[in-house]
Amino acid sequence: MTFVGEWAARVEDRRLLTGRGRFVDDLVAMVVAESRYIAEDGCDLAEVDYDPLPAVTGYDAALDSDAPATCDELGDNILDASPPITLRDVGAAFTQAMPAWQSPWRHVHGLPASDRYRDPRRRNRTPALR
């Protein structure tokens, strides 16, 4: 059995930049102080020198063999080298599949809660507005 992401390369998650910058929002320094004002003074003292590197500005450009790699340990910009998915008879698969959930969905607009966190198996107890 194969799992989603099994072919994905593992890249170390660095909270602070070590070595070469990869993305625009990379964190390069951290200042720890006893107060906010002392920390702001410490931030003013921090200096960072950047050497410009070639930019990769799109998916097609990132997949070129001569594009600079964003992670040195990968060697290229391909994170997930999973085999391509082969599609067969999709319509037959949908007709043979059991329905996962069938229920009318009522939404009362103006509620402060998002539908993202509602349990779809529970019917909305608020009566539908007519």
C-alpha positions in Angstrom: 0.0 0.0 0.0 1.3 3.4 -0.9 0.4 6.6 0.9 0.0 10.1 -0.3 3.3 11.9 -0.2 5.4 8.7 0.1 7.5 9.9 -2.8 7.9 13.4 -1.4 11.4 14.5 -0.5 11.9 15.5 3.1 13.3 19.0 3.6 14.4 20.3 7.0 12.1 23.0 8.3 14.3 25.9 9.4 12.6 28.7 11.3 15.6 31.0 10.9 17.7 31.3 7.8 20.9 29.4 7.7 23.1 30.2 4.8 21.4 31.1 1.6 18.0 32.8 1.4 15.3 31.0 -0.6 12.1 33.0 -0.3 11.2 36.6 0.1 9.9 36.2 3.7 12.8 34.2 5.1 13.5 35.1 8.7 17.2 36.1 9.0 17.5 37.2 12.7 15.9 37.0 16.1 16.2 39.6 18.8 15.5 38.7 22.4 15.2 41.4 25.0 13.6 42.3 28.3 11.3 44.9 26.8 9.8 45.8 23.4 11.8 49.0 23.2 15.1 47.4 23.9 14.2 44.8 21.2 13.4 47.5 18.7 16.8 49.1 19.4 18.4 45.7 18.8 16.6 45.3 15.5 17.9 48.7 14.4 21.5 47.4 15.1 21.1 44.3 12.9 22.6 44.5 9.5 22.1 41.9 6.7 24.1 41.8 3.5 22.3 40.2 0.6 24.0 39.0 -2.6 21.5 38.9 -5.4 20.7 35.5 -6.7 18.8 34.5 -9.9 15.0 34.4 -9.3 12.6 31.7 -10.3 9.3 33.3 -11.1 6.9 30.5 -12.1 6.2 26.8 -12.2 7.5 26.3 -15.7 10.7 28.2 -14.9 11.2 26.2 -11.7 11.0 22.9 -13.6 13.7 23.8 -16.1 16.9 21.8 -15.6 19.0 24.9 -15.4 16.9 26.7 -12.8 18.5 27.3 -9.4 17.3 24.8 -6.8 15.5 26.4 -3.8 16.7 23.6 -1.5 20.3 22.5 -1.9 19.6 19.0 -0.4 17.1 18.3 -3.2 19.3 19.2 -6.2 16.3 20.4 -8.2 12.9 22.0 -7.5 10.8 18.8 -7.6 9.5 18.0 -4.1 7.1 15.2 -4.9 8.1 12.7 -7.6 5.1 10.5 -7.3 4.1 8.4 -10.4 1.5 9.9 -12.6 -2.2 9.0 -12.0 -3.8 6.9 -14.7 -7.5 7.6 -15.2 -9.8 4.8 -16.2 -13.6 4.9 -16.4 -14.3 7.7 -14.0 -18.0 7.7 -14.7 -18.4 4.1 -13.8 -16.4 4.6 -10.6 -18.8 7.3 -9.5 -21.9 5.3 -10.3 -20.6 2.2 -8.4 -19.4 4.2 -5.4 -21.6 4.4 -2.3 -22.8 7.9 -1.5 -20.8 9.2 1.4 -23.4 11.7 2.6 -26.8 12.8 1.4 -28.7 15.5 3.2 -30.1 18.9 2.3 -27.7 21.6 3.3 -29.3 24.8 4.7 -27.2 27.8 5.4 -28.4 30.9 7.3 -26.4 33.8 6.0 -25.0 36.2 8.5 -23.9 33.7 11.1 -20.5 34.6 12.6 -19.3 31.0 12.3 -17.8 29.6 9.2 -19.3 26.4 7.6 -15.8 25.0 7.4 -15.9 23.9 11.1 -19.5 22.5 11.0 -20.0 18.7 11.2 -21.6 17.9 7.8 -23.3 14.8 9.3 -25.4 16.9 11.7 -28.3 18.8 10.2 -28.5 22.5 10.7 -30.9 23.0 13.5 -31.7 26.6 12.4 -34.8 26.6 10.3 -34.3 27.7 6.7 -35.2 31.3 5.9 -38.0 31.5 3.3 
